[in-house]
Amino acid sequence: MTELNRAALVTANAVNQQLGTSVGYLTALATSEAALRDDVPAMYAHAQRIMRSMPEATAISQDRSSHQSQTGW
């Protein structure tokens, strides 16, 4: 295996790990009590708490017209 192949494998593994972590956070948000109650303000607050543990997260935006929150990471 060449050095370039190793570097690509390490990068792919890091991306895979980050995606898995992000999916976990999004699943926690989507299955939270707030989401199940359709309580958008509480869900937004929950997303803010999640973001504090994610240094790579950059923003949460909330679309009030459709009651959707989006996280940026």
Backbone as JSON, one array per atom type, in Angstrom:
{
  "sequence": "MTELNRAALVTANAVNQQLGTSVGYLTALATSEAALRDDVPAMYAHAQRIMRSMPEATAISQDRSSHQSQTGW",
  "N": [[0.85, -1.18, 0.0], [0.61, 2.15, -0.88], [1.91, 5.31, 0.29], [0.16, 7.37, -0.35], [-2.22, 5.93, -0.66], [-2.57, 5.05, 1.97], [-2.93, 7.5, 3.27], [-5.29, 8.33, 2.08], [-7.02, 6.34, 3.03], [-6.94, 6.8, 5.81], [-8.07, 9.36, 5.86], [-10.61, 8.81, 4.78], [-11.62, 7.13, 6.78], [-11.72, 8.93, 8.93], [-13.63, 10.76, 7.99], [-15.82, 9.03, 7.8], [-16.17, 8.39, 10.51], [-16.85, 10.92, 11.54], [-19.22, 11.43, 10.16], [-20.81, 9.38, 11.22], [-20.96, 10.2, 13.89], [-22.31, 12.64, 13.56], [-24.76, 11.73, 12.52], [-25.66, 10.36, 14.74], [-26.07, 12.49, 16.59], [-28.07, 13.9, 15.21], [-30.07, 11.98, 15.14], [-30.6, 11.73, 17.86], [-31.7, 14.25, 18.31], [-33.92, 14.18, 16.59], [-35.46, 12.18, 17.72], [-36.06, 13.1, 20.18], [-37.98, 14.03, 23.11], [-39.08, 16.56, 22.77], [-39.17, 16.83, 19.97], [-40.93, 14.77, 19.36], [-43.22, 15.77, 20.52], [-43.67, 17.84, 18.87], [-42.7, 20.3, 19.62], [-41.33, 23.0, 18.85], [-39.76, 25.25, 19.9], [-38.59, 24.0, 22.19], [-37.24, 21.91, 20.97], [-35.39, 23.33, 19.47], [-33.91, 24.45, 21.56], [-32.85, 22.09, 22.58], [-31.26, 21.33, 20.4], [-29.4, 23.39, 20.55], [-28.1, 22.7, 22.93], [-26.95, 20.28, 22.16], [-25.2, 21.21, 20.22], [-23.26, 22.51, 21.76], [-21.6, 20.49, 22.55], [-20.35, 19.85, 20.28], [-17.75, 20.89, 18.64], [-17.35, 21.27, 15.93], [-19.75, 22.08, 14.91], [-21.51, 24.72, 13.44], [-23.78, 26.35, 13.19], [-27.28, 26.83, 13.92], [-30.28, 26.88, 12.32], [-33.6, 28.03, 12.1], [-36.59, 27.39, 10.54], [-39.35, 28.95, 10.71], [-41.76, 28.92, 9.31], [-42.17, 26.37, 8.35], [-41.68, 24.88, 10.53], [-39.13, 23.7, 10.89], [-35.9, 22.85, 11.96], [-32.47, 23.39, 11.29], [-29.2, 22.16, 11.43], [-25.85, 23.24, 11.19], [-23.17, 21.58, 10.33]],
  "CA": [[0.0, 0.0, 0.0], [1.43, 3.35, -0.98], [1.65, 6.38, 1.28], [-1.06, 8.07, -0.79], [-3.35, 5.05, -0.32], [-2.74, 5.1, 3.44], [-3.49, 8.81, 3.61], [-6.7, 8.32, 1.65], [-7.75, 5.47, 3.95], [-7.06, 7.53, 7.08], [-9.04, 10.44, 5.65], [-11.93, 8.2, 4.62], [-12.04, 6.67, 8.1], [-12.07, 10.11, 9.73], [-14.91, 11.25, 7.47], [-16.83, 8.06, 8.21], [-16.4, 8.56, 11.94], [-17.55, 12.19, 11.74], [-20.6, 11.24, 9.68], [-21.5, 8.56, 12.21], [-21.22, 11.06, 15.04], [-23.36, 13.59, 13.18], [-26.02, 10.99, 12.44], [-26.07, 10.11, 16.13], [-26.61, 13.73, 17.14], [-29.33, 14.21, 14.53], [-31.05, 10.99, 15.6], [-30.98, 12.13, 19.22], [-32.58, 15.41, 18.19], [-35.17, 13.79, 15.92], [-36.25, 11.29, 18.57], [-36.22, 13.71, 21.5], [-39.36, 14.28, 23.54], [-39.51, 17.82, 22.16], [-39.52, 16.56, 18.57], [-42.12, 13.92, 19.34], [-44.36, 16.63, 20.88], [-43.69, 18.93, 17.89], [-42.42, 21.51, 20.39], [-40.2, 23.56, 18.11], [-38.82, 25.97, 20.76], [-37.84, 23.05, 23.03], [-36.34, 21.19, 20.08], [-34.31, 24.27, 19.16], [-33.06, 24.51, 22.76], [-32.14, 20.81, 22.61], [-30.22, 21.42, 19.37], [-28.34, 24.26, 21.07], [-27.34, 21.91, 23.91], [-26.16, 19.33, 21.39], [-24.12, 21.95, 19.55], [-22.19, 22.84, 22.7], [-20.68, 19.36, 22.64], [-19.82, 19.64, 18.93], [-16.99, 22.07, 18.21], [-17.43, 21.44, 14.48], [-21.06, 22.65, 14.56], [-21.35, 26.16, 13.23], [-25.01, 27.14, 13.25], [-28.61, 26.23, 13.9], [-31.26, 27.82, 11.76], [-34.96, 27.55, 12.29], [-37.55, 27.86, 9.57], [-40.6, 29.0, 11.46], [-42.93, 28.67, 8.47], [-42.38, 24.93, 8.19], [-41.31, 24.26, 11.81], [-37.95, 22.86, 10.72], [-34.61, 23.37, 12.39], [-31.35, 22.8, 10.58], [-27.91, 22.39, 12.06], [-24.76, 23.33, 10.23], [-21.89, 20.97, 10.66]],
  "C": [[0.9, 1.23, 0.0], [1.06, 4.35, 0.11], [0.39, 7.14, 0.93], [-2.3, 7.24, -0.46], [-3.63, 5.08, 1.17], [-3.39, 6.41, 3.86], [-4.96, 8.88, 3.23], [-7.54, 7.47, 2.59], [-7.96, 6.15, 5.3], [-8.1, 8.63, 6.96], [-10.45, 9.88, 5.53], [-12.47, 7.71, 5.96], [-12.45, 7.83, 8.99], [-13.41, 10.69, 9.29], [-16.04, 10.33, 7.9], [-17.18, 8.21, 9.68], [-17.2, 9.84, 12.22], [-19.0, 12.08, 11.28], [-21.42, 10.41, 10.68], [-21.87, 9.36, 13.45], [-22.36, 12.03, 14.73], [-24.72, 12.92, 13.09], [-26.54, 10.69, 13.84], [-26.69, 11.33, 16.77], [-27.97, 14.05, 16.51], [-30.43, 13.23, 14.94], [-31.52, 11.33, 17.0], [-31.94, 13.32, 19.18], [-33.94, 15.0, 17.62], [-36.06, 12.92, 16.8], [-36.45, 11.85, 19.97], [-37.7, 13.9, 21.83], [-39.9, 15.54, 22.89], [-39.94, 17.6, 20.72], [-40.8, 15.74, 18.48], [-43.38, 14.71, 19.71], [-44.57, 17.74, 19.86], [-43.53, 20.28, 18.58], [-41.14, 22.14, 19.82], [-39.26, 24.36, 19.01], [-37.98, 25.03, 21.65], [-36.85, 22.26, 22.19], [-35.14, 22.06, 19.71], [-33.35, 24.38, 20.35], [-32.24, 23.23, 22.9], [-31.01, 20.82, 21.59], [-29.07, 22.31, 19.84], [-27.48, 23.51, 22.09], [-26.44, 20.91, 23.19], [-24.96, 20.04, 20.76], [-22.97, 22.29, 20.49], [-21.18, 21.71, 22.83], [-20.03, 19.05, 21.29], [-19.04, 20.87, 18.47], [-17.06, 22.31, 16.71], [-18.76, 22.02, 14.02], [-20.92, 24.16, 14.47], [-22.63, 26.96, 13.4], [-26.23, 26.24, 13.37], [-29.51, 27.28, 13.29], [-32.64, 27.2, 11.9], [-35.86, 28.2, 11.27], [-38.92, 27.82, 10.22], [-41.82, 28.66, 10.6], [-43.21, 27.18, 8.32], [-42.03, 24.16, 9.46], [-40.14, 23.3, 11.66], [-36.74, 23.57, 11.25], [-33.52, 22.66, 11.6], [-30.09, 23.12, 11.35], [-26.87, 22.43, 10.97], [-23.51, 22.74, 10.78], [-21.42, 20.1, 9.55]]
}
